[in-house]
Amino acid sequence: MLKRFFTMSDAERARVLARIMAVLIIVLLYFLGAFSLYLRFRYLDPEKVASSPTPVVLPTDIWEEETVTPTLYPTLTPKPEES
């Protein structure tokens, strides 16, 4: 088999080596995926799923009062007296 490989032309030998490398890369990727799944199963706890997150209620007094002085960057929201 090795003798036959060495008697091939360079192009044919390159094609054979490319196929072998492609198969090795695919096998390596499958192995890494299986190893990743094994590690995840072995060392990670299953995630706990909450039924629904509890809403956060903010007090209304944290919002600032509107100032009379002009701001450096005016907003695009029109004031009630302008509309």
N, C-alpha and C positions, 0 to 999 in steps of 0.2 A: 504494500500500500504506500509506504514511504517512498519507495523507488519510483512508483507511478507518479507520485506527487512531484518529485524532483524532475521528472522527464516532461512535465507539462510546460506549455509556453507561459511566458510571464503574465499575459493577460488572463489566461485561464486560471493560473495559480492565484492571481489577485482576486478573481471572482470567487473562488473557493474560500479563500481567507475572509473575504467580505461576508459571505454567507455564514461562516463559522462565527465571526465576531457578532453578527446580527443576532444569531441564536443565543450566544452567550450574554449579550446585553439584555435580551428579553427575559432570559432565565434569571439574570441578576435582579431585574426590576420586579419580577414576580416574587423572588425570594425576599427582597426588601419589603414589599407590601405585606407578605405573610408574617415576617418578623415584626413589622409595625403593629399588625393586628394582635399578634401574640403579646407584645409588650403592653398594648393598650388594655387587653383583657386581663393580664396578670397584675398590673400595677395601678391602674386607674379605677377609682370607684365609679359606679354608675351615677349619672347626674340626677339630682332630685328635681322633679318638675313641679313648679308651683301651679296651683289651679288658676290663679290670676294675681298679678301684683297688686298690692294695696295702694290705693291712690294717696298722694301726698296733698294735704290741704294746707295751703299757705294762708297766714293771717292777712287781712286786708290792710293793716296799718304799716306794712313794710313798703308799700308803694309810696314813692315820694309825691309830695304835692307839686302841682305845676308852678314853675317859677315865672315871675314877671319879667325878669331880665332875659334878653335874647341869648340864645345858645351859639356856640362857635360853629357847630354843624347843624343847620336847621333840618328838621325832618320833612318828609314829603307828605305827611298827613296834614290835610288842611284843618285849620282851626274852625270851630263852629261859626264864628262871626265872619269868616272869609267866604264861606260857602253859601 
